[in-house]
Amino acid sequence: MNGVTLAERLAAVKRRIREACRRSGRREDEVTLVAVTKYVDAETVRALLDAGVTDVGENRVQDAVPKWEALGGRGVWHFIGRLQTNKVKDVVGRFAYVHSLDRMALAEELEKRARQKDAVVRCFLQVNVSGEATKAGVRPDALFDFAREVAKLSRLRVVGLMTMAPIVDDPEEARPVFRALRELRDALRDQGIPGLDPVHLSMGMSGDFEVAVEEGATFVRIGSLLYQSDPGEPAVEPGHTEEG
């Protein structure tokens, strides 16, 4: 890794978040960095936590659970990938956030398991803003009805919306997607749905997070920039379509 330490790469990413916040008139503490750790082992996750990372993102239950157990549950864990209903039992109680709630069958299973464990699951509703067939998420025109149904479930807390932008060479091309999610969030809040207050926006990855921050992201999901040799260079996450 050309002598660049994990702490230095983390500091460089945080600097870029800080600069994006400054450009958009925001405070740095409005943005949470979720370190995507799906391709690294538990010891690397431990090193990230020791370096000051507080939030960890995983998208495969079978890979995440052994890391979570090895670390004794350290950190705030986010499930950011497509979640199958038969894996929900392993997510509730370990993951503080689920970023990929996109269908009622999943919502009902999360509710069921949360009741069993006397837990509350904080969720992002995933929206397919770009309309790509390869992306999961509800259609924007179906969001409000979906949100109303999820809001009826007492063990789920909808904290915001999530989307994944298309893979593009120029991050500016992703800006309309991020802006549209922010506008959807604002419109959803204006609905005044009882039990629903979607404050947050989970959007932006290593290749486009600065634009996402400028458009209002409150959670950015960063993986490869934390592990590659030059954190000052743009990057696209491996496995983008499933990273959340």
C-alpha positions as CSV (number, residue, x, y, z in Angstrom):
1,M,0.0,0.0,0.0
2,N,3.0,2.2,-0.7
3,G,3.5,3.0,3.0
4,V,0.2,4.8,3.5
5,T,-1.3,3.7,6.8
6,L,-4.9,3.0,7.4
7,A,-5.1,6.0,9.8
8,E,-3.7,8.2,7.0
9,R,-6.3,7.0,4.5
10,L,-9.0,7.5,7.0
11,A,-7.8,11.0,7.7
12,A,-7.7,11.8,4.0
13,V,-11.3,10.7,3.5
14,K,-12.5,12.7,6.5
15,R,-10.7,15.7,5.1
16,R,-12.6,15.3,1.8
17,I,-15.9,15.1,3.7
18,R,-15.0,18.2,5.7
19,E,-14.2,20.1,2.5
20,A,-17.4,19.0,0.9
21,C,-19.3,20.2,4.0
22,R,-17.5,23.5,3.8
23,R,-18.4,24.0,0.1
24,S,-22.1,23.3,0.9
25,G,-22.4,25.3,4.1
26,R,-22.8,22.2,6.3
27,R,-21.1,21.1,9.5
28,E,-18.8,18.1,9.4
29,D,-20.7,16.5,12.3
30,E,-23.8,16.2,10.1
31,V,-22.1,13.4,8.1
32,T,-21.4,9.9,9.4
33,L,-18.7,7.9,7.7
34,V,-19.8,4.2,7.4
35,A,-16.6,2.2,6.7
36,V,-17.6,-0.6,4.3
37,T,-15.7,-3.7,5.5
38,K,-17.1,-6.5,3.4
39,Y,-13.7,-7.3,1.8
40,V,-11.5,-7.1,4.9
41,D,-11.0,-9.3,7.9
42,A,-11.9,-8.7,11.5
43,E,-8.5,-7.5,12.4
44,T,-8.7,-4.8,9.8
45,V,-12.1,-3.8,11.2
46,R,-10.5,-3.7,14.6
47,A,-7.8,-1.4,13.3
48,L,-10.4,0.9,11.8
49,L,-12.3,1.1,15.1
50,D,-9.0,1.8,16.9
51,A,-8.3,4.6,14.4
52,G,-11.5,6.3,15.2
53,V,-14.1,4.8,12.9
54,T,-17.4,4.4,14.8
55,D,-19.7,2.9,12.1
56,V,-19.2,-0.2,10.1
57,G,-21.1,-1.4,7.0
58,E,-21.5,-5.0,5.8
59,N,-23.6,-6.4,3.1
60,R,-23.3,-10.2,3.6
61,V,-24.7,-11.7,6.7
62,Q,-22.6,-14.8,6.6
63,D,-19.4,-12.7,6.4
64,A,-20.5,-10.1,8.9
65,V,-21.6,-12.2,11.8
66,P,-18.1,-13.8,12.5
67,K,-16.5,-10.3,12.4
68,W,-19.2,-8.9,14.8
69,E,-18.6,-11.8,17.2
70,A,-14.8,-11.6,17.0
71,L,-15.0,-7.9,17.9
72,G,-17.5,-8.4,20.7
73,G,-20.0,-6.1,19.0
74,R,-17.7,-3.1,19.0
75,G,-18.9,-0.2,16.8
76,V,-22.2,0.7,15.3
77,W,-23.1,-1.9,12.6
78,H,-25.0,-1.1,9.4
79,F,-26.5,-3.7,7.1
80,I,-26.2,-2.1,3.7
81,G,-26.8,-4.9,1.1
82,R,-29.8,-6.7,-0.2
83,L,-31.3,-8.5,2.8
84,Q,-33.0,-11.8,2.4
85,T,-35.8,-12.5,4.8
86,N,-34.2,-15.8,5.9
87,K,-31.2,-13.8,7.1
88,V,-33.1,-11.3,9.2
89,K,-32.8,-13.4,12.4
90,D,-29.0,-12.9,12.3
91,V,-29.3,-9.2,11.6
92,V,-31.7,-8.1,14.3
93,G,-29.8,-7.6,17.6
94,R,-26.4,-7.1,15.8
95,F,-27.0,-4.4,13.3
96,A,-28.2,-1.0,14.5
97,Y,-29.3,0.1,11.1
98,V,-30.7,-1.6,8.0
99,H,-30.1,0.6,4.9
100,S,-32.0,-1.6,2.4
101,L,-35.6,-1.9,3.4
102,D,-37.4,-2.1,0.0
103,R,-40.4,-4.4,0.4
104,M,-43.2,-5.3,2.9
105,A,-42.2,-8.9,3.2
106,L,-38.8,-7.8,4.6
107,A,-40.4,-5.1,6.8
108,E,-42.8,-7.7,8.3
109,E,-39.9,-10.2,9.0
110,L,-37.8,-7.4,10.6
111,E,-40.8,-6.5,12.8
112,K,-41.4,-10.2,13.8
113,R,-37.7,-10.8,14.8
114,A,-37.5,-7.4,16.6
115,R,-40.5,-8.3,18.7
116,Q,-39.0,-11.7,19.5
117,K,-35.8,-9.9,20.7
118,D,-37.5,-6.9,22.2
119,A,-35.5,-4.7,19.9
120,V,-36.0,-1.7,17.6
121,V,-34.5,-1.6,14.1
122,R,-33.6,1.7,12.6
123,C,-34.2,1.5,8.8
124,F,-33.6,3.4,5.6
125,L,-36.2,2.9,2.9
126,Q,-34.2,2.1,-0.3
127,V,-35.4,4.0,-3.3
128,N,-34.4,3.2,-6.9
129,V,-34.0,6.8,-8.0
130,S,-32.0,6.0,-11.1
131,G,-34.6,3.4,-12.4
132,E,-31.8,0.9,-13.3
133,A,-33.0,-2.6,-13.5
134,T,-29.9,-3.9,-11.7
135,K,-30.7,-1.7,-8.6
136,A,-33.0,-2.7,-5.8
137,G,-35.4,-0.3,-4.1
138,V,-38.9,1.0,-4.4
139,R,-39.9,3.2,-7.3
140,P,-40.1,6.9,-6.3
141,D,-43.8,7.0,-7.2
142,A,-44.4,4.1,-4.8
143,L,-42.4,5.5,-1.9
144,F,-45.2,7.3,0.0
145,D,-47.5,4.3,0.1
146,F,-44.7,2.0,1.1
147,A,-43.7,4.4,3.9
148,R,-47.2,4.6,5.2
149,E,-47.3,0.8,5.6
150,V,-43.9,0.5,7.2
151,A,-44.9,3.3,9.7
152,K,-47.6,1.0,11.1
153,L,-44.9,-1.4,12.3
154,S,-44.1,-0.6,15.9
155,R,-40.6,-2.1,16.1
156,L,-39.2,-0.3,13.0
157,R,-38.0,3.2,13.0
158,V,-37.7,4.8,9.5
159,V,-34.8,7.2,9.9
160,G,-34.3,8.1,6.3
161,L,-33.9,7.2,2.7
162,M,-31.1,5.4,0.8
163,T,-30.2,5.2,-2.8
164,M,-27.3,4.0,-5.0
165,A,-26.3,6.1,-7.9
166,P,-25.2,4.7,-11.3
167,I,-21.6,3.9,-11.9
168,V,-20.2,7.0,-13.8
169,D,-16.8,8.3,-14.7
170,D,-17.7,11.9,-13.6
171,P,-19.2,12.1,-10.1
172,E,-21.2,15.2,-11.2
173,E,-23.4,12.8,-13.3
174,A,-24.6,11.3,-10.0
175,R,-25.7,14.7,-8.6
176,P,-29.3,14.6,-10.0
177,V,-29.8,11.2,-8.3
178,F,-28.7,12.5,-4.9
179,R,-30.6,15.7,-5.3
180,A,-33.8,13.7,-6.2
181,L,-33.4,11.6,-3.1
182,R,-33.1,14.7,-0.9
183,E,-36.2,16.1,-2.5
184,L,-38.1,12.8,-2.0
185,R,-37.0,12.9,1.7
186,D,-38.3,16.4,2.1
187,A,-41.6,15.6,0.3
188,L,-42.0,12.5,2.5
189,R,-41.5,14.5,5.7
190,D,-44.1,17.0,4.4
191,Q,-46.6,14.2,4.3
192,G,-46.7,14.2,8.1
193,I,-47.2,10.4,8.3
194,P,-47.7,9.4,12.0
195,G,-44.7,7.7,13.4
196,L,-42.5,8.6,10.5
197,D,-39.7,11.2,10.6
198,P,-37.2,10.4,7.9
199,V,-34.3,12.8,8.7
200,H,-31.3,11.0,7.1
201,L,-30.0,10.4,3.6
202,S,-27.7,7.4,3.1
203,M,-26.1,8.0,-0.3
204,G,-22.6,8.3,-1.7
205,M,-19.7,5.8,-2.0
206,S,-16.0,6.1,-2.7
207,G,-16.4,7.4,-6.2
208,D,-19.1,10.0,-5.6
209,F,-19.4,10.8,-1.9
210,E,-18.3,14.4,-2.1
211,V,-21.1,15.2,-4.5
212,A,-23.5,13.3,-2.2
213,V,-22.4,15.3,0.8
214,E,-22.9,18.5,-1.1
215,E,-26.5,17.3,-1.9
216,G,-27.3,16.5,1.8
217,A,-26.0,13.0,2.6
218,T,-25.9,12.3,6.3
219,F,-24.4,8.8,5.9
220,V,-21.8,8.0,3.3
221,R,-20.6,4.4,2.7
222,I,-16.8,4.3,2.0
223,G,-14.9,1.2,1.3
224,S,-12.1,1.1,-1.2
225,L,-10.7,4.5,-0.4
226,L,-9.8,3.2,3.1
227,Y,-7.7,0.4,1.8
228,Q,-6.2,1.5,-1.5
229,S,-2.8,3.2,-1.7
230,D,-3.9,6.7,-2.7
231,P,-7.0,8.0,-0.9
232,G,-6.8,11.2,-2.8
233,E,-7.9,9.5,-6.0
234,P,-11.5,8.8,-6.9
235,A,-12.6,5.2,-6.6
236,V,-15.6,3.0,-7.3
237,E,-16.5,0.4,-4.8
238,P,-16.0,-3.2,-5.8
239,G,-19.4,-4.9,-6.2
240,H,-21.2,-1.6,-6.5
241,T,-24.5,-3.0,-7.3
242,E,-24.7,-5.0,-4.1
243,E,-22.9,-2.7,-1.7
244,G,-25.8,-0.6,-0.7
